[in-house]
Amino acid sequence: LVISGDSLEVCLKYYEHEFVELACQCPAVVCCRCSPTQKARIVTLLQQHTGRRTCAIGDGGNDVSMIQAADCGIGIEGKEGKQASLAADFSITQFRHIGRLLMVHGRNSYKRSAALGQFVMHRGLIISTMQVCHHIHHVPSVLLSAGPGREARDGDALPGAVQGPHQGKILVLQNLPHLGFNQYLPRRHPHVWGPGALRV
């Protein structure tokens, strides 16, 4: 589908829903001679009607509003200046770097964020369980032998002892498998993208 800015204005004004449905069925949509507000509006419409995340790529000042409206904005530094790259979430110097940004760094970022979230959740669960066990077995004997007040001092040292020395090592070891990750693997084997696309 190829549509110009004037035709797009009519579509967005009178046939908004039909235009988005048609655009989603096409393998590619090219909008030429569009104003910055039209670009941003297309991104917003896609987000509202499809419920999917959007990525906008631009290289000039007229792309800033579109980049800011998208969930992920990529700015390319070029002849038109650095306005797009300064407004974007990610900045690259050449268009050919987009594949590596999305397929390698994007995948690694997703996997590391998910692993960090799981680590924090499990760490909190383990520390809470240890504190409960500690108080069940230790506090009654302390109350009988030393009086009130001592159990708080004993319990305060436990989280620091668990979190401090090993937390950094675990996070570093968790990311070591990604260092040897073949950057061309997702291009040759699309099933690598499965967990991210399914939000697993």
CNS distance restraints for C-alpha pairs under 8 A (distance, minus, plus):
assign (resid   1 and name CA) (resid  23 and name CA) 7.27 0.50 0.50
assign (resid   1 and name CA) (resid  26 and name CA) 6.67 0.50 0.50
assign (resid   1 and name CA) (resid  28 and name CA) 6.46 0.50 0.50
assign (resid   1 and name CA) (resid  29 and name CA) 4.76 0.50 0.50
assign (resid   1 and name CA) (resid  30 and name CA) 6.18 0.50 0.50
assign (resid   2 and name CA) (resid  29 and name CA) 5.96 0.50 0.50
assign (resid   2 and name CA) (resid  30 and name CA) 4.72 0.50 0.50
assign (resid   2 and name CA) (resid  31 and name CA) 5.99 0.50 0.50
assign (resid   2 and name CA) (resid  32 and name CA) 7.60 0.50 0.50
assign (resid   3 and name CA) (resid   7 and name CA) 6.35 0.50 0.50
assign (resid   3 and name CA) (resid   8 and name CA) 6.34 0.50 0.50
assign (resid   3 and name CA) (resid  29 and name CA) 7.90 0.50 0.50
assign (resid   3 and name CA) (resid  30 and name CA) 6.33 0.50 0.50
assign (resid   3 and name CA) (resid  31 and name CA) 5.03 0.50 0.50
assign (resid   3 and name CA) (resid  32 and name CA) 6.39 0.50 0.50
assign (resid   4 and name CA) (resid   8 and name CA) 6.00 0.50 0.50
assign (resid   4 and name CA) (resid  31 and name CA) 5.66 0.50 0.50
assign (resid   4 and name CA) (resid  32 and name CA) 4.87 0.50 0.50
assign (resid   4 and name CA) (resid  33 and name CA) 5.81 0.50 0.50
assign (resid   4 and name CA) (resid  34 and name CA) 6.88 0.50 0.50
assign (resid   5 and name CA) (resid   9 and name CA) 6.17 0.50 0.50
assign (resid   5 and name CA) (resid  31 and name CA) 6.88 0.50 0.50
assign (resid   5 and name CA) (resid  32 and name CA) 6.10 0.50 0.50
assign (resid   5 and name CA) (resid  33 and name CA) 5.06 0.50 0.50
assign (resid   5 and name CA) (resid  34 and name CA) 4.41 0.50 0.50
assign (resid   5 and name CA) (resid  35 and name CA) 7.09 0.50 0.50
assign (resid   5 and name CA) (resid  38 and name CA) 7.83 0.50 0.50
assign (resid   6 and name CA) (resid  10 and name CA) 6.73 0.50 0.50
assign (resid   6 and name CA) (resid  34 and name CA) 7.92 0.50 0.50
assign (resid   7 and name CA) (resid  11 and name CA) 6.28 0.50 0.50
assign (resid   8 and name CA) (resid  12 and name CA) 6.01 0.50 0.50
assign (resid   8 and name CA) (resid  31 and name CA) 7.78 0.50 0.50
assign (resid   8 and name CA) (resid  34 and name CA) 7.98 0.50 0.50
assign (resid   8 and name CA) (resid  38 and name CA) 7.95 0.50 0.50
assign (resid   9 and name CA) (resid  13 and name CA) 6.09 0.50 0.50
assign (resid   9 and name CA) (resid  38 and name CA) 7.53 0.50 0.50
assign (resid  10 and name CA) (resid  14 and name CA) 6.06 0.50 0.50
assign (resid  10 and name CA) (resid  15 and name CA) 7.41 0.50 0.50
assign (resid  11 and name CA) (resid  15 and name CA) 4.71 0.50 0.50
assign (resid  11 and name CA) (resid  16 and name CA) 5.74 0.50 0.50
assign (resid  11 and name CA) (resid  19 and name CA) 6.34 0.50 0.50
assign (resid  12 and name CA) (resid  16 and name CA) 4.58 0.50 0.50
assign (resid  12 and name CA) (resid  19 and name CA) 7.44 0.50 0.50
assign (resid  15 and name CA) (resid  19 and name CA) 5.92 0.50 0.50
assign (resid  16 and name CA) (resid  20 and name CA) 6.35 0.50 0.50
assign (resid  17 and name CA) (resid  21 and name CA) 6.29 0.50 0.50
assign (resid  18 and name CA) (resid  22 and name CA) 6.13 0.50 0.50
assign (resid  19 and name CA) (resid  23 and name CA) 6.01 0.50 0.50
assign (resid  20 and name CA) (resid  24 and name CA) 6.11 0.50 0.50
assign (resid  20 and name CA) (resid  45 and name CA) 7.27 0.50 0.50
assign (resid  20 and name CA) (resid  46 and name CA) 6.95 0.50 0.50
assign (resid  20 and name CA) (resid  49 and name CA) 7.38 0.50 0.50
assign (resid  21 and name CA) (resid  25 and name CA) 6.51 0.50 0.50
assign (resid  22 and name CA) (resid  26 and name CA) 6.56 0.50 0.50
assign (resid  23 and name CA) (resid  28 and name CA) 7.79 0.50 0.50
assign (resid  23 and name CA) (resid  29 and name CA) 6.41 0.50 0.50
assign (resid  34 and name CA) (resid  38 and name CA) 6.01 0.50 0.50
assign (resid  34 and name CA) (resid  39 and name CA) 6.52 0.50 0.50
assign (resid  35 and name CA) (resid  39 and name CA) 6.45 0.50 0.50
assign (resid  35 and name CA) (resid  62 and name CA) 7.36 0.50 0.50
assign (resid  36 and name CA) (resid  40 and name CA) 6.36 0.50 0.50
assign (resid  36 and name CA) (resid  62 and name CA) 5.19 0.50 0.50
assign (resid  36 and name CA) (resid  63 and name CA) 6.10 0.50 0.50
assign (resid  36 and name CA) (resid  64 and name CA) 7.58 0.50 0.50
assign (resid  36 and name CA) (resid  65 and name CA) 6.20 0.50 0.50
assign (resid  36 and name CA) (resid  66 and name CA) 6.79 0.50 0.50
assign (resid  37 and name CA) (resid  41 and name CA) 6.03 0.50 0.50
assign (resid  37 and name CA) (resid  65 and name CA) 6.88 0.50 0.50
assign (resid  37 and name CA) (resid  66 and name CA) 7.58 0.50 0.50
assign (resid  38 and name CA) (resid  42 and name CA) 6.19 0.50 0.50
assign (resid  39 and name CA) (resid  43 and name CA) 6.57 0.50 0.50
assign (resid  39 and name CA) (resid  63 and name CA) 7.47 0.50 0.50
assign (resid  39 and name CA) (resid  65 and name CA) 7.56 0.50 0.50
assign (resid  39 and name CA) (resid  66 and name CA) 5.40 0.50 0.50
assign (resid  40 and name CA) (resid  44 and name CA) 6.26 0.50 0.50
assign (resid  40 and name CA) (resid  65 and name CA) 5.61 0.50 0.50
assign (resid  40 and name CA) (resid  66 and name CA) 3.99 0.50 0.50
assign (resid  40 and name CA) (resid  67 and name CA) 7.58 0.50 0.50
assign (resid  40 and name CA) (resid  69 and name CA) 5.83 0.50 0.50
assign (resid  40 and name CA) (resid  70 and name CA) 7.88 0.50 0.50
assign (resid  41 and name CA) (resid  45 and name CA) 6.04 0.50 0.50
assign (resid  41 and name CA) (resid  66 and name CA) 7.71 0.50 0.50
assign (resid  42 and name CA) (resid  46 and name CA) 6.22 0.50 0.50
assign (resid  43 and name CA) (resid  47 and name CA) 6.33 0.50 0.50
assign (resid  43 and name CA) (resid  54 and name CA) 7.02 0.50 0.50
assign (resid  43 and name CA) (resid  56 and name CA) 7.82 0.50 0.50
assign (resid  43 and name CA) (resid  66 and name CA) 6.73 0.50 0.50
assign (resid  43 and name CA) (resid  69 and name CA) 6.58 0.50 0.50
assign (resid  43 and name CA) (resid  70 and name CA) 6.16 0.50 0.50
assign (resid  44 and name CA) (resid  48 and name CA) 6.22 0.50 0.50
assign (resid  44 and name CA) (resid  69 and name CA) 6.54 0.50 0.50
assign (resid  44 and name CA) (resid  70 and name CA) 7.33 0.50 0.50
assign (resid  45 and name CA) (resid  49 and name CA) 5.95 0.50 0.50
assign (resid  46 and name CA) (resid  50 and name CA) 5.68 0.50 0.50
assign (resid  46 and name CA) (resid  51 and name CA) 7.41 0.50 0.50
assign (resid  46 and name CA) (resid  52 and name CA) 7.49 0.50 0.50
assign (resid  46 and name CA) (resid  54 and name CA) 7.68 0.50 0.50
assign (resid  47 and name CA) (resid  51 and name CA) 5.13 0.50 0.50
assign (resid  47 and name CA) (resid  52 and name CA) 5.66 0.50 0.50
assign (resid  47 and name CA) (resid  53 and name CA) 6.48 0.50 0.50
assign (resid  47 and name CA) (resid  54 and name CA) 6.77 0.50 0.50
assign (resid  53 and name CA) (resid  70 and name CA) 7.74 0.50 0.50
assign (resid  53 and name CA) (resid  71 and name CA) 5.92 0.50 0.50
assign (resid  53 and name CA) (resid  72 and name CA) 7.92 0.50 0.50
assign (resid  54 and name CA) (resid  70 and name CA) 5.37 0.50 0.50
assign (resid  54 and name CA) (resid  71 and name CA) 5.30 0.50 0.50
assign (resid  54 and name CA) (resid  72 and name CA) 6.37 0.50 0.50
assign (resid  55 and name CA) (resid  67 and name CA) 7.82 0.50 0.50
assign (resid  55 and name CA) (resid  70 and name CA) 5.66 0.50 0.50
assign (resid  55 and name CA) (resid  71 and name CA) 6.04 0.50 0.50
assign (resid  55 and name CA) (resid  72 and name CA) 4.65 0.50 0.50
assign (resid  55 and name CA) (resid  73 and name CA) 5.74 0.50 0.50
assign (resid  55 and name CA) (resid  74 and name CA) 7.40 0.50 0.50
assign (resid  56 and name CA) (resid  66 and name CA) 6.53 0.50 0.50
assign (resid  56 and name CA) (resid  67 and name CA) 5.20 0.50 0.50
assign (resid  56 and name CA) (resid  70 and name CA) 5.76 0.50 0.50
assign (resid  56 and name CA) (resid  71 and name CA) 7.96 0.50 0.50
assign (resid  56 and name CA) (resid  72 and name CA) 6.44 0.50 0.50
assign (resid  56 and name CA) (resid  73 and name CA) 5.01 0.50 0.50
assign (resid  56 and name CA) (resid  74 and name CA) 6.16 0.50 0.50
assign (resid  57 and name CA) (resid  63 and name CA) 7.88 0.50 0.50
assign (resid  57 and name CA) (resid  67 and name CA) 6.62 0.50 0.50
assign (resid  57 and name CA) (resid  73 and name CA) 6.10 0.50 0.50
assign (resid  57 and name CA) (resid  74 and name CA) 4.76 0.50 0.50
assign (resid  57 and name CA) (resid  75 and name CA) 5.91 0.50 0.50
assign (resid  57 and name CA) (resid  76 and name CA) 7.48 0.50 0.50
assign (resid  58 and name CA) (resid  63 and name CA) 5.25 0.50 0.50
assign (resid  58 and name CA) (resid  64 and name CA) 7.44 0.50 0.50
assign (resid  58 and name CA) (resid  67 and name CA) 6.94 0.50 0.50
assign (resid  58 and name CA) (resid  74 and name CA) 6.57 0.50 0.50
assign (resid  58 and name CA) (resid  75 and name CA) 5.26 0.50 0.50
assign (resid  58 and name CA) (resid  76 and name CA) 6.15 0.50 0.50
assign (resid  58 and name CA) (resid  84 and name CA) 6.18 0.50 0.50
assign (resid  59 and name CA) (resid  63 and name CA) 6.76 0.50 0.50
assign (resid  59 and name CA) (resid  75 and name CA) 5.65 0.50 0.50
assign (resid  59 and name CA) (resid  76 and name CA) 4.64 0.50 0.50
assign (resid  59 and name CA) (resid  77 and name CA) 6.15 0.50 0.50
assign (resid  59 and name CA) (resid  78 and name CA) 6.26 0.50 0.50
assign (resid  59 and name CA) (resid  80 and name CA) 6.94 0.50 0.50
assign (resid  59 and name CA) (resid  81 and name CA) 7.84 0.50 0.50
assign (resid  59 and name CA) (resid  82 and name CA) 7.75 0.50 0.50
assign (resid  59 and name CA) (resid  83 and name CA) 7.91 0.50 0.50
assign (resid  59 and name CA) (resid  84 and name CA) 5.48 0.50 0.50
assign (resid  59 and name CA) (resid  85 and name CA) 7.17 0.50 0.50
assign (resid  60 and name CA) (resid  64 and name CA) 7.23 0.50 0.50
assign (resid  60 and name CA) (resid  76 and name CA) 7.96 0.50 0.50
assign (resid  60 and name CA) (resid  78 and name CA) 7.71 0.50 0.50
assign (resid  60 and name CA) (resid  80 and name CA) 5.33 0.50 0.50
assign (resid  60 and name CA) (resid  81 and name CA) 6.58 0.50 0.50
assign (resid  60 and name CA) (resid  82 and name CA) 7.32 0.50 0.50
assign (resid  60 and name CA) (resid  83 and name CA) 6.30 0.50 0.50
assign (resid  60 and name CA) (resid  84 and name CA) 5.35 0.50 0.50
assign (resid  61 and name CA) (resid  80 and name CA) 7.40 0.50 0.50
assign (resid  61 and name CA) (resid  81 and name CA) 7.68 0.50 0.50
assign (resid  61 and name CA) (resid  82 and name CA) 7.97 0.50 0.50
assign (resid  61 and name CA) (resid  83 and name CA) 5.28 0.50 0.50
assign (resid  61 and name CA) (resid  84 and name CA) 5.71 0.50 0.50
assign (resid  63 and name CA) (resid  67 and name CA) 6.14 0.50 0.50
assign (resid  63 and name CA) (resid  84 and name CA) 6.36 0.50 0.50
assign (resid  64 and name CA) (resid  68 and name CA) 6.18 0.50 0.50
assign (resid  64 and name CA) (resid  83 and name CA) 7.06 0.50 0.50
assign (resid  64 and name CA) (resid  84 and name CA) 5.33 0.50 0.50
assign (resid  64 and name CA) (resid  87 and name CA) 6.22 0.50 0.50
assign (resid  64 and name CA) (resid  88 and name CA) 7.70 0.50 0.50
assign (resid  65 and name CA) (resid  69 and name CA) 6.13 0.50 0.50
assign (resid  66 and name CA) (resid  70 and name CA) 6.37 0.50 0.50
assign (resid  67 and name CA) (resid  72 and name CA) 7.36 0.50 0.50
assign (resid  67 and name CA) (resid  73 and name CA) 4.61 0.50 0.50
assign (resid  67 and name CA) (resid  74 and name CA) 6.89 0.50 0.50
assign (resid  67 and name CA) (resid  75 and name CA) 7.68 0.50 0.50
assign (resid  67 and name CA) (resid  84 and name CA) 7.51 0.50 0.50
assign (resid  67 and name CA) (resid  87 and name CA) 7.18 0.50 0.50
assign (resid  67 and name CA) (resid  88 and name CA) 6.09 0.50 0.50
assign (resid  68 and name CA) (resid  73 and name CA) 6.45 0.50 0.50
assign (resid  68 and name CA) (resid  87 and name CA) 6.88 0.50 0.50
assign (resid  68 and name CA) (resid  88 and name CA) 6.83 0.50 0.50
assign (resid  72 and name CA) (resid  88 and name CA) 7.79 0.50 0.50
assign (resid  72 and name CA) (resid  89 and name CA) 6.32 0.50 0.50
assign (resid  72 and name CA) (resid  90 and name CA) 7.99 0.50 0.50
assign (resid  73 and name CA) (resid  87 and name CA) 7.96 0.50 0.50
assign (resid  73 and name CA) (resid  88 and name CA) 4.73 0.50 0.50
assign (resid  73 and name CA) (resid  89 and name CA) 5.10 0.50 0.50
assign (resid  73 and name CA) (resid  90 and name CA) 6.40 0.50 0.50
assign (resid  74 and name CA) (resid  84 and name CA) 7.86 0.50 0.50
assign (resid  74 and name CA) (resid  85 and name CA) 6.92 0.50 0.50
assign (resid  74 and name CA) (resid  88 and name CA) 5.23 0.50 0.50
assign (resid  74 and name CA) (resid  89 and name CA) 6.03 0.50 0.50
assign (resid  74 and name CA) (resid  90 and name CA) 4.85 0.50 0.50
assign (resid  74 and name CA) (resid  91 and name CA) 5.73 0.50 0.50
assign (resid  74 and name CA) (resid  92 and name CA) 7.37 0.50 0.50
assign (resid  75 and name CA) (resid  84 and name CA) 4.81 0.50 0.50
assign (resid  75 and name CA) (resid  85 and name CA) 3.82 0.50 0.50
assign (resid  75 and name CA) (resid  86 and name CA) 7.27 0.50 0.50
assign (resid  75 and name CA) (resid  87 and name CA) 7.32 0.50 0.50
assign (resid  75 and name CA) (resid  88 and name CA) 5.23 0.50 0.50
assign (resid  75 and name CA) (resid  89 and name CA) 7.66 0.50 0.50
assign (resid  75 and name CA) (resid  90 and name CA) 6.25 0.50 0.50
assign (resid  75 and name CA) (resid  91 and name CA) 4.80 0.50 0.50
assign (resid  75 and name CA) (resid  92 and name CA) 6.35 0.50 0.50
assign (resid  76 and name CA) (resid  82 and name CA) 7.70 0.50 0.50
assign (resid  76 and name CA) (resid  84 and name CA) 6.66 0.50 0.50
assign (resid  76 and name CA) (resid  85 and name CA) 5.57 0.50 0.50
assign (resid  76 and name CA) (resid  91 and name CA) 5.86 0.50 0.50
assign (resid  76 and name CA) (resid  92 and name CA) 5.07 0.50 0.50
assign (resid  76 and name CA) (resid  93 and name CA) 5.48 0.50 0.50
assign (resid  76 and name CA) (resid  94 and name CA) 6.31 0.50 0.50
assign (resid  76 and name CA) (resid  95 and name CA) 6.84 0.50 0.50
assign (resid  77 and name CA) (resid  81 and name CA) 6.42 0.50 0.50
assign (resid  77 and name CA) (resid  82 and name CA) 5.38 0.50 0.50
assign (resid  77 and name CA) (resid  84 and name CA) 7.34 0.50 0.50
assign (resid  77 and name CA) (resid  85 and name CA) 5.89 0.50 0.50
assign (resid  77 and name CA) (resid  91 and name CA) 7.20 0.50 0.50
assign (resid  77 and name CA) (resid  92 and name CA) 6.43 0.50 0.50
assign (resid  77 and name CA) (resid  93 and name CA) 5.06 0.50 0.50
assign (resid  77 and name CA) (resid  94 and name CA) 7.23 0.50 0.50
assign (resid  78 and name CA) (resid  82 and name CA) 6.98 0.50 0.50
assign (resid  78 and name CA) (resid  93 and name CA) 7.17 0.50 0.50
assign (resid  78 and name CA) (resid  94 and name CA) 7.95 0.50 0.50
assign (resid  82 and name CA) (resid  86 and name CA) 6.03 0.50 0.50
assign (resid  83 and name CA) (resid  87 and name CA) 6.29 0.50 0.50
assign (resid  84 and name CA) (resid  88 and name CA) 6.08 0.50 0.50
assign (resid  85 and name CA) (resid  89 and name CA) 7.97 0.50 0.50
assign (resid  85 and name CA) (resid  90 and name CA) 7.09 0.50 0.50
assign (resid  85 and name CA) (resid  91 and name CA) 4.97 0.50 0.50
assign (resid  85 and name CA) (resid  92 and name CA) 7.46 0.50 0.50
assign (resid  86 and name CA) (resid  91 and name CA) 7.47 0.50 0.50
assign (resid  92 and name CA) (resid  97 and name CA) 6.78 0.50 0.50
assign (resid  92 and name CA) (resid  98 and name CA) 7.70 0.50 0.50
assign (resid  93 and name CA) (resid  97 and name CA) 7.65 0.50 0.50
assign (resid  94 and name CA) (resid  98 and name CA) 7.96 0.50 0.50
assign (resid  97 and name CA) (resid 101 and name CA) 6.21 0.50 0.50
assign (resid  98 and name CA) (resid 102 and name CA) 6.15 0.50 0.50
assign (resid  99 and name CA) (resid 103 and name CA) 5.78 0.50 0.50
assign (resid  99 and name CA) (resid 104 and name CA) 7.86 0.50 0.50
assign (resid 100 and name CA) (resid 104 and name CA) 5.26 0.50 0.50
assign (resid 100 and name CA) (resid 105 and name CA) 6.73 0.50 0.50
assign (resid 100 and name CA) (resid 183 and name CA) 7.50 0.50 0.50
assign (resid 101 and name CA) (resid 105 and name CA) 5.11 0.50 0.50
assign (resid 101 and name CA) (resid 106 and name CA) 6.06 0.50 0.50
assign (resid 102 and name CA) (resid 106 and name CA) 4.66 0.50 0.50
assign (resid 102 and name CA) (resid 107 and name CA) 6.96 0.50 0.50
assign (resid 103 and name CA) (resid 107 and name CA) 5.83 0.50 0.50
assign (resid 103 and name CA) (resid 183 and name CA) 7.76 0.50 0.50
assign (resid 103 and name CA) (resid 186 and name CA) 6.40 0.50 0.50
assign (resid 103 and name CA) (resid 187 and name CA) 7.64 0.50 0.50
assign (resid 104 and name CA) (resid 108 and name CA) 6.16 0.50 0.50
assign (resid 104 and name CA) (resid 183 and name CA) 5.73 0.50 0.50
assign (resid 104 and name CA) (resid 186 and name CA) 7.70 0.50 0.50
assign (resid 105 and name CA) (resid 109 and name CA) 5.95 0.50 0.50
assign (resid 106 and name CA) (resid 110 and name CA) 6.18 0.50 0.50
assign (resid 107 and name CA) (resid 111 and name CA) 6.21 0.50 0.50
assign (resid 107 and name CA) (resid 193 and name CA) 7.69 0.50 0.50
assign (resid 107 and name CA) (resid 196 and name CA) 7.56 0.50 0.50
assign (resid 108 and name CA) (resid 112 and name CA) 5.99 0.50 0.50
assign (resid 108 and name CA) (resid 178 and name CA) 7.04 0.50 0.50
assign (resid 109 and name CA) (resid 113 and name CA) 6.02 0.50 0.50
assign (resid 110 and name CA) (resid 114 and name CA) 6.20 0.50 0.50
assign (resid 110 and name CA) (resid 196 and name CA) 7.31 0.50 0.50
assign (resid 111 and name CA) (resid 115 and name CA) 6.11 0.50 0.50
assign (resid 112 and name CA) (resid 116 and name CA) 6.02 0.50 0.50
assign (resid 112 and name CA) (resid 175 and name CA) 7.14 0.50 0.50
assign (resid 113 and name CA) (resid 117 and name CA) 6.18 0.50 0.50
assign (resid 114 and name CA) (resid 118 and name CA) 6.29 0.50 0.50
assign (resid 115 and name CA) (resid 119 and name CA) 6.04 0.50 0.50
assign (resid 115 and name CA) (resid 174 and name CA) 7.94 0.50 0.50
assign (resid 116 and name CA) (resid 120 and name CA) 6.17 0.50 0.50
assign (resid 116 and name CA) (resid 171 and name CA) 7.68 0.50 0.50
assign (resid 117 and name CA) (resid 121 and name CA) 6.22 0.50 0.50
assign (resid 118 and name CA) (resid 122 and name CA) 6.06 0.50 0.50
assign (resid 119 and name CA) (resid 123 and name CA) 5.89 0.50 0.50
assign (resid 120 and name CA) (resid 124 and name CA) 6.14 0.50 0.50
assign (resid 121 and name CA) (resid 125 and name CA) 6.32 0.50 0.50
assign (resid 122 and name CA) (resid 126 and name CA) 6.11 0.50 0.50
assign (resid 123 and name CA) (resid 127 and name CA) 6.13 0.50 0.50
assign (resid 124 and name CA) (resid 128 and name CA) 6.04 0.50 0.50
assign (resid 125 and name CA) (resid 129 and name CA) 6.14 0.50 0.50
assign (resid 126 and name CA) (resid 130 and name CA) 6.13 0.50 0.50
assign (resid 127 and name CA) (resid 131 and name CA) 6.15 0.50 0.50
assign (resid 127 and name CA) (resid 159 and name CA) 6.52 0.50 0.50
assign (resid 127 and name CA) (resid 162 and name CA) 7.55 0.50 0.50
assign (resid 128 and name CA) (resid 132 and name CA) 6.21 0.50 0.50
assign (resid 129 and name CA) (resid 133 and name CA) 6.18 0.50 0.50
assign (resid 130 and name CA) (resid 134 and name CA) 5.92 0.50 0.50
assign (resid 131 and name CA) (resid 135 and name CA) 6.07 0.50 0.50
assign (resid 131 and name CA) (resid 155 and name CA) 7.16 0.50 0.50
assign (resid 131 and name CA) (resid 158 and name CA) 7.47 0.50 0.50
assign (resid 132 and name CA) (resid 136 and name CA) 6.09 0.50 0.50
assign (resid 133 and name CA) (resid 137 and name CA) 6.22 0.50 0.50
assign (resid 134 and name CA) (resid 138 and name CA) 5.49 0.50 0.50
assign (resid 134 and name CA) (resid 139 and name CA) 7.37 0.50 0.50
assign (resid 134 and name CA) (resid 155 and name CA) 7.73 0.50 0.50
assign (resid 135 and name CA) (resid 139 and name CA) 4.95 0.50 0.50
assign (resid 135 and name CA) (resid 140 and name CA) 7.78 0.50 0.50
assign (resid 135 and name CA) (resid 155 and name CA) 7.74 0.50 0.50
assign (resid 136 and name CA) (resid 140 and name CA) 7.30 0.50 0.50
assign (resid 137 and name CA) (resid 141 and name CA) 7.63 0.50 0.50
assign (resid 138 and name CA) (resid 142 and name CA) 6.40 0.50 0.50
assign (resid 139 and name CA) (resid 143 and name CA) 6.09 0.50 0.50
assign (resid 139 and name CA) (resid 151 and name CA) 5.86 0.50 0.50
assign (resid 140 and name CA) (resid 144 and name CA) 6.34 0.50 0.50
assign (resid 141 and name CA) (resid 145 and name CA) 6.19 0.50 0.50
assign (resid 142 and name CA) (resid 146 and name CA) 5.49 0.50 0.50
assign (resid 142 and name CA) (resid 147 and name CA) 6.72 0.50 0.50
assign (resid 142 and name CA) (resid 148 and name CA) 7.85 0.50 0.50
assign (resid 142 and name CA) (resid 150 and name CA) 7.07 0.50 0.50
assign (resid 142 and name CA) (resid 151 and name CA) 6.58 0.50 0.50
assign (resid 143 and name CA) (resid 147 and name CA) 4.71 0.50 0.50
assign (resid 143 and name CA) (resid 148 and name CA) 5.60 0.50 0.50
assign (resid 143 and name CA) (resid 150 and name CA) 7.84 0.50 0.50
assign (resid 143 and name CA) (resid 151 and name CA) 7.51 0.50 0.50
assign (resid 146 and name CA) (resid 150 and name CA) 7.03 0.50 0.50
assign (resid 149 and name CA) (resid 153 and name CA) 7.26 0.50 0.50
assign (resid 150 and name CA) (resid 154 and name CA) 6.42 0.50 0.50
assign (resid 151 and name CA) (resid 155 and name CA) 6.05 0.50 0.50
assign (resid 152 and name CA) (resid 156 and name CA) 6.15 0.50 0.50
assign (resid 153 and name CA) (resid 157 and name CA) 6.95 0.50 0.50
assign (resid 154 and name CA) (resid 158 and name CA) 7.27 0.50 0.50
assign (resid 155 and name CA) (resid 159 and name CA) 7.93 0.50 0.50
assign (resid 156 and name CA) (resid 160 and name CA) 7.53 0.50 0.50
assign (resid 157 and name CA) (resid 161 and name CA) 6.19 0.50 0.50
assign (resid 158 and name CA) (resid 162 and name CA) 6.36 0.50 0.50
assign (resid 159 and name CA) (resid 163 and name CA) 5.98 0.50 0.50
assign (resid 160 and name CA) (resid 164 and name CA) 5.58 0.50 0.50
assign (resid 161 and name CA) (resid 165 and name CA) 7.25 0.50 0.50
assign (resid 162 and name CA) (resid 166 and name CA) 7.38 0.50 0.50
assign (resid 163 and name CA) (resid 167 and name CA) 5.60 0.50 0.50
assign (resid 165 and name CA) (resid 169 and name CA) 7.91 0.50 0.50
assign (resid 166 and name CA) (resid 170 and name CA) 6.24 0.50 0.50
assign (resid 167 and name CA) (resid 171 and name CA) 6.52 0.50 0.50
assign (resid 168 and name CA) (resid 172 and name CA) 6.30 0.50 0.50
assign (resid 169 and name CA) (resid 173 and name CA) 6.08 0.50 0.50
assign (resid 170 and name CA) (resid 174 and name CA) 5.99 0.50 0.50
assign (resid 171 and name CA) (resid 175 and name CA) 6.56 0.50 0.50
assign (resid 172 and name CA) (resid 176 and name CA) 6.50 0.50 0.50
assign (resid 173 and name CA) (resid 177 and name CA) 7.99 0.50 0.50
assign (resid 175 and name CA) (resid 179 and name CA) 7.19 0.50 0.50
assign (resid 176 and name CA) (resid 180 and name CA) 7.58 0.50 0.50
assign (resid 177 and name CA) (resid 181 and name CA) 6.89 0.50 0.50
assign (resid 184 and name CA) (resid 188 and name CA) 6.54 0.50 0.50
assign (resid 185 and name CA) (resid 189 and name CA) 5.82 0.50 0.50
assign (resid 185 and name CA) (resid 192 and name CA) 7.80 0.50 0.50
assign (resid 186 and name CA) (resid 190 and name CA) 5.34 0.50 0.50
assign (resid 186 and name CA) (resid 191 and name CA) 7.58 0.50 0.50
assign (resid 186 and name CA) (resid 192 and name CA) 5.74 0.50 0.50
assign (resid 186 and name CA) (resid 193 and name CA) 6.89 0.50 0.50
assign (resid 190 and name CA) (resid 194 and name CA) 7.52 0.50 0.50
assign (resid 193 and name CA) (resid 197 and name CA) 6.17 0.50 0.50
assign (resid 194 and name CA) (resid 198 and name CA) 6.15 0.50 0.50
assign (resid 195 and name CA) (resid 199 and name CA) 5.88 0.50 0.50
assign (resid 195 and name CA) (resid 200 and name CA) 4.96 0.50 0.50
assign (resid 196 and name CA) (resid 200 and name CA) 6.23 0.50 0.50
